[in-house]
């Protein structure tokens, strides 16, 4: 609407409409931007809309910053969305490994243990290697394939440990038990990462203990056979271990 001032000069009285239209456009853009950033929780949206309406109309009430918008299930814009990862608790890892071994009927082949570091999948030497050698037997590869599928479900570090008995070894391949245990642990590690399609290879390492961490006295053949083993350790990231 316009009217003429005295002297014939025309004066406009509707200039405020442009400012109002710009304000509404900016508010609409703001809400569209918020919607594009996050899934909208209906209850939160109503609270925020009501608060904005109160502010714009001059009414008293809770401001946007006062609202308890963290009570809903939908995360606020900019907050990290929680992710699900495998438990680092030793007991939880042990139960998962134990259940897997039972489902695959591998109890006669695999021994499960735990210590302060995590959960250990123990394989006897004669299951995967010939005496004094580090080449994996073809008959043992299905077992290793099953174990590889299991450890792929954990984000934890994996340590392959080689152990021997105390009987000295010296052949054209290995000068001592250190070298034999190292070759065996590395062979198993390489099988996991190259033949079974493991990912996140930075998790894997191999360790050689030779004859120096026996689990039985090396005083007879039965005990020495127990000491000749490969352990696959699922590291529990410092969590307290259980005793099994």
Secondary structure as GFF3:
##gff-version 3
##sequence-region A 1 244
A	DSSP	beta_strand	2	4	.	.	.	ID=ss1
A	DSSP	beta_strand	10	12	.	.	.	ID=ss2
A	DSSP	alpha_helix	16	37	.	.	.	ID=ss3
A	DSSP	alpha_helix	42	57	.	.	.	ID=ss4
A	DSSP	three_ten_helix	64	66	.	.	.	ID=ss5
A	DSSP	three_ten_helix	69	71	.	.	.	ID=ss6
A	DSSP	alpha_helix	90	103	.	.	.	ID=ss7
A	DSSP	beta_strand	110	115	.	.	.	ID=ss8
A	DSSP	beta_strand	118	124	.	.	.	ID=ss9
A	DSSP	alpha_helix	125	128	.	.	.	ID=ss10
A	DSSP	three_ten_helix	138	140	.	.	.	ID=ss11
A	DSSP	alpha_helix	141	151	.	.	.	ID=ss12
A	DSSP	beta_strand	158	163	.	.	.	ID=ss13
A	DSSP	alpha_helix	177	195	.	.	.	ID=ss14
A	DSSP	three_ten_helix	201	203	.	.	.	ID=ss15
A	DSSP	beta_strand	204	210	.	.	.	ID=ss16
A	DSSP	alpha_helix	221	227	.	.	.	ID=ss17
A	DSSP	beta_strand	229	235	.	.	.	ID=ss18
###
